[in-house]
């Protein structure tokens, strides 16, 4: 059973004929944002339910979350079939910045937690992350991270 939601609105349910799609493709990966592509017919009940960069799209398989992200700009073809491309929630980290110059000299977990907290203070609630269990270690439990310029949060986290 597959289900797709746009915010809280049902877009697709493999058990319901009225909510059928022409195409659904989800790509996920370790340390990647992931993508989803939804293709719907013009008379679909959720045809106009997507706002670019605002609508949160979730895909469930057998009740388990498979993908969470946001819709980008929809495109329509000659037959008015609408394609919505979505980027995964890791891509939300592009929306925050870490102002430079900055310097961190601490344990990886402490730096990661601080960077996420700074990011969370800059973005809408639906883009915020909760820091869970951090398993990254360093032999000395101490790293140095610095930059002279402003960077996207995603770039800073990629350095950790």
C-alpha positions in Angstrom: 0.0 0.0 0.0 1.4 3.4 -1.1 0.0 6.8 0.1 1.1 10.3 -0.9 0.1 13.5 0.9 0.5 17.2 0.0 0.6 18.7 3.5 -2.5 17.0 5.0 -4.3 16.4 1.7 -4.4 13.0 0.2 -2.8 12.9 -3.3 -2.6 9.1 -3.9 -3.7 6.0 -2.2 -3.1 2.7 -4.1 -6.5 1.5 -2.8 -8.6 4.4 -4.2 -9.4 4.7 -7.9 -10.2 8.5 -7.7 -6.7 9.2 -6.4 -4.8 7.4 -9.1 -1.6 8.8 -10.6 0.0 8.5 -14.0 3.4 8.2 -12.4 5.2 8.1 -9.1 9.0 7.8 -8.7 10.8 8.2 -5.4 14.6 8.1 -5.1 16.3 8.1 -1.7 19.9 7.5 -0.6 22.2 7.7 2.4 23.4 11.3 2.9 21.3 12.6 -0.1 18.3 14.7 -0.2 16.3 12.4 -2.4 13.7 13.2 -5.0 10.1 12.4 -5.8 8.3 12.9 -9.0 4.5 12.8 -9.2 2.6 12.8 -12.5 -1.2 13.4 -12.3 -4.0 13.7 -14.7 -5.8 17.1 -15.1 -9.0 16.0 -13.2 -7.1 14.7 -10.2 -8.7 16.0 -6.9 -5.3 17.3 -5.7 -4.2 18.8 -9.1 -3.9 22.4 -7.6 -2.7 21.4 -4.1 1.0 22.2 -4.6 2.6 25.5 -3.7 6.2 25.8 -4.8 8.7 25.5 -2.0 5.9 25.5 0.6 3.9 22.2 0.2 5.4 19.3 2.2 5.1 16.1 0.3 5.2 12.8 2.2 5.2 9.3 0.7 4.3 6.2 2.8 4.7 2.6 2.0 2.7 0.2 4.2 2.4 3.0 6.8 6.1 3.7 7.0 7.5 7.1 5.9 9.5 6.6 2.7 10.1 10.2 1.6 9.5 13.7 3.0 10.3 16.8 1.1 8.8 19.9 -0.6 7.3 20.5 -4.0 9.1 22.6 -6.5 7.6 24.2 -9.6 5.0 22.1 -11.3 5.1 21.6 -15.1 2.2 20.8 -17.4 2.5 19.0 -20.7 0.3 19.4 -23.9 -2.4 17.2 -22.3 -2.4 19.2 -19.0 -0.8 16.3 -17.2 1.0 17.9 -14.2 4.4 16.8 -13.1 5.5 17.9 -9.6 9.1 17.4 -8.8 10.0 17.3 -5.1 13.3 17.6 -3.3 13.9 15.7 0.0 14.1 17.3 3.4 17.9 17.3 3.5 17.7 19.9 0.8 16.0 22.2 3.4 19.5 22.8 4.8 20.2 25.0 1.7 17.7 27.6 3.1 19.8 28.5 6.2 23.2 30.2 6.3 26.1 30.3 8.7 27.5 33.8 8.7 31.2 34.1 8.4 33.8 34.4 9.6 33.2 31.6 12.0 35.4 29.2 13.9 34.5 26.0 15.8 36.9 24.0 18.0 34.9 21.3 19.8 33.6 17.8 19.6 31.8 16.9 16.3 28.5 16.4 18.2 28.6 19.8 19.8 29.4 21.6 16.5 26.6 19.7 14.7 24.1 20.6 17.4 25.0 24.2 17.3 24.9 24.5 13.5 21.4 22.8 13.5 20.2 25.2 16.2 21.4 28.2 14.2 19.7 26.8 11.1 16.4 26.1 13.0 16.3 29.8 14.2 16.3 31.0 10.6 13.6 28.8 8.9 9.9 28.1 9.0 8.7 25.4 11.5 8.1 22.7 8.8 11.8 22.9 7.8 13.3 22.5 11.3 15.2 19.4 12.4 15.5 17.7 15.7 19.0 16.5 16.7 18.8 12.8 17.6 21.6 10.4 18.6 24.9 11.5 17.2 27.3 8.6 16.4 30.0 10.5 14.6 33.3 10.4 16.5 36.8 11.7 16.1 39.8 10.0 17.7 40.5 13.1 19.7 36.8 14.1 20.0 37.9 17.5 18.9 37.8 19.1 15.4 38.4 22.6 14.0 36.0 24.0 11.5 36.3 27.5 10.1 35.5 29.8 7.2 35.9 33.4 6.4 32.7 33.7 4.3 29.0 33.0 4.7 27.9 29.5 3.7 24.7 27.5 3.4 24.1 25.3 6.3 24.2 22.3 3.9 27.8 23.1 3.0 28.9 23.5 6.6 27.3 20.1 7.6 29.0 18.4 4.6 32.4 19.4 6.1 31.6 17.6 9.4 
